[in-house]
């Protein structure tokens, strides 16, 4: 079992980079998507997670690690995983190391996407999503062709509740306090690969693919 970790603040482009890596055979694991699915299902975990995410806070480490443990234990021993948004804290990183060791797994690369805070705020506040098909647009960079409706489904686009400027800046502050220390943690292991995410997405993807070989 092998793992690649994408590190970077919210809005740095982890999701869009993931798309091209999935085409290369990686199993994309987004803890944010796992949690949002539970929110859509209105499970007890989902309801509690929604309150925390709307406030720009993290879901407790033990809850997130438990989700990952169940997923990996049910997977093939030779699977290759791409983790997007996990681990987010040093505690999660340490527990993830223990989990992988118990499954004879390894972390091959930790890709760090770097992007200025103001650019991230502009990206996320302008993001719009189709509830039906999941298509993502941006009011400035990738607007739909007809008003504020999805080009595919024709239904009204929505803004995620945590994509307001106030919440985004709060999320960036939390990231700096709790997730940025992971950079030092993985640097000490010789795993960090830094990528400039403040460039066209095709260039970011190309740089990531070069790093991963």
Backbone bond lengths (Angstrom), bond angles and torsions (degrees), N, CA, C in turn:
res aa  C-N    CA-C-N  psi(-1)  N-CA   C-N-CA  omega(-1)  CA-C   N-CA-C  phi
1 X - - - 1.463 - - 1.529 109.28 -
2 X 1.328 115.58 125.87 1.462 120.43 -178.46 1.522 110.29 -121.52
3 X 1.343 115.69 150.49 1.457 120.31 -177.88 1.521 111.13 -135.55
4 X 1.331 114.85 141.67 1.465 122.99 168.56 1.516 105.81 -119.44
5 X 1.335 116.48 134.38 1.463 121.69 -178.89 1.527 109.36 -110.86
6 X 1.330 116.49 131.38 1.462 121.70 172.91 1.523 108.46 -99.32
7 X 1.316 116.46 116.86 1.460 122.00 176.97 1.520 109.26 -105.97
8 X 1.311 116.00 146.49 1.457 119.94 177.40 1.507 109.66 157.94
9 X 1.337 117.37 153.53 1.460 120.41 -179.94 1.521 111.51 -65.50
10 X 1.340 117.83 161.54 1.463 120.19 176.11 1.522 109.43 -56.28
11 X 1.342 116.14 134.34 1.454 119.70 179.74 1.514 114.60 89.92
12 X 1.352 117.63 0.33 1.464 119.92 -179.62 1.524 111.80 -76.39
13 X 1.334 116.89 -14.92 1.459 120.08 176.80 1.514 114.56 111.52
14 X 1.339 117.37 18.86 1.467 119.94 -178.22 1.530 111.83 -60.05
15 X 1.322 116.15 -41.35 1.458 119.78 -178.39 1.519 113.05 -64.79
16 X 1.331 116.92 -43.18 1.462 119.91 -178.24 1.529 111.65 -72.56
17 X 1.324 117.69 -32.90 1.464 120.48 174.37 1.528 109.29 -66.10
18 X 1.328 115.45 -37.89 1.464 120.27 -178.50 1.520 112.06 -59.09
19 X 1.324 116.72 -35.40 1.468 120.61 -176.35 1.525 111.85 -56.58
20 X 1.333 116.44 -44.10 1.468 119.21 -177.49 1.524 111.06 -73.87
21 X 1.337 117.58 -29.10 1.460 120.14 179.29 1.527 111.48 -74.47
22 X 1.320 116.13 -31.13 1.469 119.99 175.38 1.526 109.58 -61.25
23 X 1.337 115.92 -36.64 1.467 120.54 178.30 1.532 111.24 -64.41
24 X 1.336 116.89 -21.78 1.459 121.87 179.51 1.532 111.88 -89.73
25 X 1.334 116.25 1.13 1.460 119.35 175.33 1.509 116.43 107.60
26 X 1.337 117.36 -0.55 1.462 119.40 178.69 1.532 110.89 -76.24
27 X 1.322 115.70 144.10 1.465 121.76 172.46 1.524 107.83 -87.76
28 X 1.321 117.29 112.50 1.460 122.36 -175.32 1.523 110.85 -80.52
29 X 1.327 115.91 121.30 1.463 121.38 178.16 1.525 108.62 -117.33
30 X 1.329 116.30 109.82 1.462 121.71 176.73 1.524 108.36 -110.60
31 X 1.328 116.26 113.07 1.465 118.40 179.40 1.523 110.45 -64.23
32 X 1.338 116.61 -30.72 1.464 119.72 176.87 1.515 110.93 -61.69
33 X 1.345 116.93 -44.24 1.457 120.55 178.86 1.526 111.57 -67.85
34 X 1.343 116.75 -38.93 1.463 120.02 177.21 1.526 110.57 -59.01
35 X 1.336 115.15 -42.92 1.466 119.75 -179.92 1.525 111.42 -70.14
36 X 1.364 116.43 -41.13 1.464 118.62 -179.71 1.527 111.91 -65.11
37 X 1.346 116.53 -31.08 1.461 119.76 175.90 1.523 110.15 -64.46
38 X 1.320 116.49 -38.96 1.464 120.18 177.57 1.525 111.38 -70.42
39 X 1.340 116.31 -29.65 1.460 120.37 174.65 1.525 110.00 -67.13
40 X 1.346 115.68 -44.21 1.467 119.68 178.62 1.534 111.08 -61.73
41 X 1.343 115.92 -35.63 1.458 120.73 179.78 1.527 112.80 -79.84
42 X 1.360 115.17 -9.05 1.469 122.31 -179.81 1.526 112.23 56.69
43 X 1.340 114.98 41.23 1.457 119.57 174.08 1.531 108.35 -75.09
44 X 1.347 118.63 163.73 1.474 119.86 177.19 1.530 111.98 -55.68
45 X 1.343 116.49 -41.59 1.456 119.91 177.13 1.520 110.36 -63.10
46 X 1.334 116.79 -41.80 1.457 121.25 -179.28 1.515 112.71 -62.89
47 X 1.327 117.25 -41.94 1.462 121.06 -179.45 1.525 110.93 -65.49
48 X 1.348 115.82 -41.69 1.467 119.49 178.93 1.523 110.44 -69.28
49 X 1.337 116.57 -40.20 1.462 120.87 179.56 1.525 111.18 -62.94
50 X 1.328 117.31 -38.38 1.466 121.19 -179.07 1.530 110.73 -61.39
51 X 1.318 116.47 -43.46 1.477 119.52 179.41 1.528 110.52 -60.49
52 X 1.327 116.73 -42.97 1.460 120.81 -178.42 1.529 111.16 -70.25
53 X 1.336 117.11 -44.34 1.464 120.71 -177.80 1.524 111.44 -67.04
54 X 1.333 117.29 -38.10 1.470 120.47 177.78 1.520 111.51 -63.92
55 X 1.337 115.59 -26.70 1.469 120.43 179.54 1.527 111.68 -91.35
56 X 1.364 116.19 3.24 1.463 119.86 179.04 1.512 113.58 77.49
57 X 1.335 117.74 19.55 1.457 122.05 -178.21 1.519 110.90 -106.11
58 X 1.343 115.68 164.50 1.457 121.41 179.50 1.520 111.56 -88.45
59 X 1.332 116.15 151.53 1.457 122.50 171.01 1.534 107.14 -76.29
60 X 1.350 119.21 143.94 1.470 121.72 -177.41 1.531 113.89 -51.23
61 X 1.333 115.72 143.45 1.461 122.15 -176.52 1.526 112.93 -55.15
62 X 1.344 117.15 -45.45 1.460 119.48 -174.29 1.526 112.15 -64.22
63 X 1.343 116.91 -32.32 1.462 121.10 178.50 1.531 110.23 -67.64
64 X 1.329 116.26 -45.15 1.466 121.10 -178.10 1.533 110.46 -66.77
65 X 1.322 117.08 -46.26 1.464 121.02 -179.14 1.526 110.70 -62.66
66 X 1.312 117.09 -37.32 1.461 121.12 178.13 1.528 111.12 -61.87
67 X 1.339 116.37 -41.17 1.473 120.45 177.40 1.528 110.98 -61.26
68 X 1.343 116.26 -43.84 1.460 121.37 -178.81 1.529 110.51 -67.35
69 X 1.334 116.40 -41.42 1.463 120.56 -179.86 1.535 110.98 -57.86
70 X 1.322 116.38 -47.81 1.463 120.67 -178.74 1.520 110.67 -61.82
71 X 1.325 116.42 -38.82 1.461 120.82 -178.44 1.531 111.09 -67.39
72 X 1.345 117.15 -46.04 1.466 120.63 -176.82 1.520 111.78 -70.11
73 X 1.324 116.47 -39.34 1.465 119.98 -178.03 1.528 111.45 -64.65
74 X 1.338 116.15 -22.71 1.466 120.17 179.98 1.532 111.82 -94.92
75 X 1.340 116.76 5.11 1.469 120.96 -174.97 1.524 111.93 -102.89
76 X 1.336 114.78 165.76 1.457 121.79 178.49 1.531 110.50 -68.24
77 X 1.339 118.58 142.77 1.469 121.81 179.88 1.523 113.83 -61.90
78 X 1.346 117.81 -23.49 1.466 119.75 -178.83 1.538 112.93 -101.93
79 X 1.319 116.17 16.11 1.473 120.49 -179.87 1.528 111.06 -69.32
80 X 1.346 115.72 151.25 1.465 122.19 175.12 1.528 107.99 -115.88
81 X 1.327 116.18 122.91 1.455 121.29 -174.31 1.524 111.68 -112.48
82 X 1.319 114.41 145.52 1.464 122.12 172.77 1.518 107.10 -116.77
83 X 1.326 116.79 113.45 1.460 121.24 -177.50 1.522 110.55 -97.55
84 X 1.320 115.13 121.83 1.463 123.66 -176.17 1.533 107.36 -117.32
85 X 1.346 115.71 107.42 1.463 119.05 -179.25 1.520 113.53 90.34
86 X 1.314 116.92 12.24 1.466 122.30 176.33 1.521 108.38 -148.72
87 X 1.334 117.56 137.32 1.470 127.23 -6.18 1.527 112.52 -74.74
88 X 1.332 115.46 155.55 1.465 121.38 179.57 1.523 112.79 -106.90
89 X 1.314 117.30 -16.48 1.469 121.27 -177.80 1.526 109.21 -135.04
90 X 1.336 116.40 164.53 1.459 120.74 178.24 1.524 111.09 -62.43
91 X 1.329 116.89 -37.41 1.466 120.54 178.28 1.526 109.96 -61.00
92 X 1.335 116.55 -45.35 1.462 120.10 178.32 1.525 110.95 -62.77
93 X 1.339 117.10 -39.78 1.465 120.98 -179.25 1.522 110.75 -63.47
94 X 1.317 116.33 -43.64 1.463 120.45 -179.61 1.528 110.92 -66.45
95 X 1.320 116.41 -42.54 1.471 120.08 178.82 1.529 110.88 -67.73
96 X 1.324 116.75 -33.29 1.460 121.14 177.87 1.525 110.15 -66.47
97 X 1.339 116.94 -41.59 1.467 120.75 176.44 1.530 110.45 -58.11
98 X 1.332 115.68 -44.43 1.468 120.59 179.64 1.532 110.67 -63.43
99 X 1.336 115.92 -42.13 1.464 120.64 -179.41 1.524 110.68 -63.77
100 X 1.341 116.78 -46.68 1.463 120.14 -179.52 1.531 110.98 -62.91
101 X 1.340 116.38 -40.80 1.460 120.03 179.73 1.524 110.85 -60.51
102 X 1.332 116.57 -39.11 1.461 120.91 -179.50 1.526 111.63 -68.36
103 X 1.342 116.89 -20.27 1.466 121.99 -179.07 1.532 111.53 -108.57
104 X 1.356 116.46 11.64 1.466 122.07 -177.95 1.526 111.90 57.76
105 X 1.326 116.05 36.33 1.452 121.46 179.18 1.515 112.31 -101.61
106 X 1.344 116.38 165.23 1.467 121.41 179.13 1.522 110.31 -138.61
107 X 1.340 115.50 156.34 1.466 122.16 170.66 1.526 107.11 -98.48
108 X 1.328 117.14 118.60 1.463 121.20 -177.87 1.526 112.70 -85.46
109 X 1.350 116.71 -42.29 1.463 121.34 -178.40 1.523 109.74 -146.39
110 X 1.329 115.06 150.08 1.463 121.83 168.45 1.520 106.54 -122.17
111 X 1.321 116.40 109.05 1.471 122.15 -176.34 1.524 108.74 -94.42
112 X 1.322 115.91 118.89 1.459 121.53 -178.65 1.524 110.08 -102.10
113 X 1.340 116.45 113.95 1.464 121.64 177.86 1.523 109.24 -90.22
114 X 1.329 116.69 121.49 1.462 121.38 -177.54 1.526 110.22 -106.70
115 X 1.347 116.29 132.12 1.459 120.57 -178.24 1.537 109.61 -155.54
116 X 1.352 119.30 138.49 1.467 121.75 -179.99 1.534 112.15 -63.32
117 X 1.320 115.74 148.72 1.467 121.96 -177.34 1.527 112.54 -59.74
118 X 1.338 118.15 -44.23 1.466 120.55 -177.48 1.529 111.57 -63.42
119 X 1.326 116.45 -35.46 1.465 120.50 177.43 1.523 110.35 -65.65
120 X 1.318 115.81 -40.71 1.466 121.03 179.73 1.523 110.78 -64.41
121 X 1.319 117.09 -43.44 1.465 120.52 179.02 1.523 109.99 -59.35
122 X 1.341 116.87 -45.34 1.470 120.67 179.72 1.526 110.92 -61.71
123 X 1.311 116.58 -41.39 1.466 120.79 -179.74 1.533 111.63 -62.92
124 X 1.329 116.31 -48.78 1.465 119.74 -171.79 1.523 113.58 -77.48
125 X 1.331 117.47 -38.80 1.462 119.88 -178.81 1.533 110.45 -65.84
126 X 1.332 116.67 -29.14 1.458 120.17 -179.52 1.517 114.45 -91.37
127 X 1.319 117.22 1.95 1.468 120.91 -176.64 1.528 111.46 -77.03
128 X 1.322 116.23 137.84 1.462 122.44 177.13 1.534 108.70 -133.85
129 X 1.332 116.40 145.01 1.465 121.04 -173.96 1.521 111.38 -132.11
130 X 1.329 115.48 146.14 1.462 121.10 173.63 1.516 109.07 -88.05
131 X 1.324 116.79 121.24 1.465 120.71 -179.52 1.527 111.65 -63.78
132 X 1.326 116.40 -29.40 1.460 120.80 -172.30 1.526 112.82 -80.66
133 X 1.340 117.16 -50.91 1.469 119.44 -175.36 1.531 113.46 -109.21
134 X 1.345 117.01 -10.09 1.460 119.75 178.08 1.513 114.91 85.27
135 X 1.337 118.58 2.14 1.468 120.97 178.93 1.531 110.23 -60.25
136 X 1.339 115.95 140.14 1.470 120.86 -177.35 1.523 109.39 -114.06
137 X 1.328 115.76 133.75 1.464 122.65 178.95 1.532 109.35 -125.13
138 X 1.322 115.57 173.22 1.463 121.07 173.62 1.525 107.91 -139.56
139 X 1.326 115.97 136.32 1.465 119.55 -174.46 1.527 112.74 -60.88
140 X 1.340 117.86 -26.26 1.469 120.99 -179.92 1.521 113.26 -108.27
141 X 1.352 116.70 -46.58 1.462 120.79 -171.42 1.529 114.25 -86.85
142 X 1.327 116.95 -29.10 1.464 120.08 -176.60 1.529 109.88 -149.38
143 X 1.347 117.30 62.63 1.471 119.94 -175.82 1.529 111.93 -72.71
144 X 1.323 117.33 151.63 1.469 119.73 174.23 1.526 108.99 -66.57
145 X 1.332 116.84 159.42 1.462 119.93 -174.83 1.520 113.42 -75.76
146 X 1.350 117.25 -24.32 1.469 120.60 -177.41 1.523 111.46 -128.95
147 X 1.313 116.06 91.66 1.461 119.91 176.27 1.517 112.96 62.11
148 X 1.347 115.41 -142.31 1.461 120.71 -175.65 1.523 111.16 -105.28
149 X 1.354 115.41 44.89 1.465 120.25 179.26 1.524 109.78 -127.49
150 X 1.320 115.57 154.08 1.456 122.53 -177.50 1.535 110.72 -68.06
151 X 1.339 116.65 134.41 1.461 121.37 178.11 1.527 111.65 -66.41
152 X 1.328 117.12 -27.52 1.462 121.65 -176.45 1.523 111.89 -85.82
153 X 1.351 116.28 -50.54 1.464 121.07 -172.91 1.529 114.28 -100.84
154 X 1.349 116.44 -19.33 1.457 119.60 -179.55 1.512 114.25 76.33
155 X 1.335 116.72 9.56 1.469 119.59 179.81 1.531 110.58 -97.90
156 X 1.324 115.65 162.46 1.465 121.08 -175.61 1.521 110.98 -65.60
157 X 1.337 115.73 137.19 1.456 121.35 177.69 1.518 110.20 -82.06
158 X 1.327 116.35 153.47 1.456 121.07 -178.65 1.524 110.58 -124.97
159 X 1.314 114.87 158.62 1.463 121.61 174.54 1.520 107.82 -105.71
160 X 1.337 117.30 130.81 1.452 120.10 178.06 1.525 110.03 -59.32
161 X 1.329 115.83 143.99 1.468 120.13 -176.02 1.527 112.80 -63.78
162 X 1.346 116.94 -21.56 1.469 119.54 179.99 1.531 111.95 -99.65
163 X 1.339 117.76 15.56 1.465 121.71 179.23 1.535 113.16 -103.03
164 X 1.326 117.57 26.92 1.465 120.32 172.02 1.526 108.25 -85.72
165 X 1.338 116.93 156.64 1.463 118.88 -176.90 1.526 111.72 -60.37
166 X 1.331 116.71 -42.47 1.469 119.77 -179.04 1.521 111.47 -59.54
167 X 1.347 116.20 -45.50 1.461 120.04 -178.39 1.523 111.44 -70.86
168 X 1.333 117.39 -37.91 1.465 120.20 179.04 1.518 110.67 -61.74
169 X 1.342 117.29 -45.41 1.473 119.89 -179.75 1.531 110.53 -65.49
170 X 1.321 116.47 -33.73 1.468 120.22 176.66 1.529 110.15 -66.94
171 X 1.339 115.95 -41.00 1.466 120.41 178.21 1.534 110.81 -63.98
172 X 1.328 116.91 -38.21 1.464 120.44 178.34 1.522 110.94 -65.86
173 X 1.329 116.31 -37.61 1.467 120.73 178.24 1.530 110.09 -65.53
174 X 1.330 115.66 -43.62 1.463 120.18 178.57 1.533 109.98 -63.74
175 X 1.326 115.64 -40.60 1.470 119.64 178.28 1.521 110.70 -59.52
176 X 1.326 116.31 -46.76 1.466 120.26 -178.58 1.517 111.46 -61.11
177 X 1.328 115.89 -36.65 1.463 120.01 -177.03 1.526 112.58 -77.78
178 X 1.329 116.61 -39.00 1.459 119.28 -169.54 1.522 115.36 -109.76
179 X 1.331 117.86 -31.37 1.458 120.12 -175.61 1.519 112.93 -99.54
180 X 1.334 118.20 -36.01 1.461 120.26 -178.92 1.535 113.08 -54.10
181 X 1.358 120.18 -35.24 1.466 119.42 177.09 1.528 113.83 -58.77
182 X 1.335 117.54 -18.75 1.461 120.01 176.89 1.528 111.33 -62.94
183 X 1.337 115.53 -27.41 1.466 119.28 -179.88 1.526 109.90 -60.28
184 X 1.329 116.51 -46.62 1.471 120.47 178.02 1.523 111.13 -64.02
185 X 1.335 115.56 -38.87 1.465 121.45 -178.65 1.530 110.37 -60.19
186 X 1.344 116.09 -46.95 1.462 119.46 -178.06 1.525 112.79 -81.41
187 X 1.342 116.90 -25.12 1.466 119.64 174.06 1.524 110.05 -62.74
188 X 1.328 116.04 -39.37 1.466 121.01 179.94 1.527 111.14 -63.84
189 X 1.328 116.55 -24.15 1.462 121.49 178.08 1.526 112.24 -92.73
190 X 1.348 116.73 -1.88 1.458 121.11 179.15 1.516 113.98 72.60
191 X 1.336 117.21 28.33 1.459 120.90 -173.65 1.525 114.81 -106.06
192 X 1.335 117.54 -16.69 1.469 121.05 -173.10 1.530 112.49 -71.31
193 X 1.349 115.00 132.85 1.466 122.70 171.89 1.533 106.47 -126.31
194 X 1.343 117.56 114.60 1.462 121.31 -175.87 1.532 111.35 -88.47
195 X 1.351 114.77 135.21 1.463 122.13 -179.43 1.524 109.30 -128.83
196 X 1.336 116.86 134.03 1.461 121.56 175.30 1.528 108.86 -77.07
197 X 1.332 116.75 109.84 1.468 121.25 -178.47 1.524 112.33 -93.08
198 X 1.341 117.03 1.51 1.464 120.89 178.89 1.530 109.62 -95.63
199 X 1.328 115.13 57.24 1.457 123.12 179.22 1.528 107.23 -153.86
200 X 1.344 118.26 168.62 1.465 119.77 -179.61 1.521 111.79 -51.98
201 X 1.348 115.81 142.47 1.454 120.69 -173.17 1.528 112.27 -58.43
202 X 1.346 118.18 -34.41 1.462 119.29 179.93 1.526 110.91 -63.79
203 X 1.361 116.59 -32.74 1.462 120.50 178.59 1.535 110.41 -73.56
204 X 1.336 116.06 -38.49 1.462 119.99 177.60 1.531 109.59 -62.18
205 X 1.324 115.50 -47.23 1.470 119.68 -179.86 1.528 110.98 -60.02
206 X 1.341 116.89 -43.31 1.463 120.91 -179.66 1.526 111.00 -61.63
207 X 1.333 116.61 -41.30 1.471 120.58 179.37 1.525 111.09 -64.85
208 X 1.337 116.58 -40.22 1.466 120.35 179.14 1.525 110.54 -65.48
209 X 1.320 117.17 -44.56 1.471 120.44 179.74 1.524 111.18 -62.27
210 X 1.336 116.62 -35.38 1.462 120.18 178.20 1.530 110.41 -64.75
211 X 1.327 115.87 -42.42 1.465 121.36 179.85 1.538 110.93 -63.06
212 X 1.332 115.79 -40.84 1.461 120.36 -176.71 1.528 112.49 -80.94
213 X 1.337 116.32 -9.57 1.450 119.84 177.51 1.514 113.13 76.02
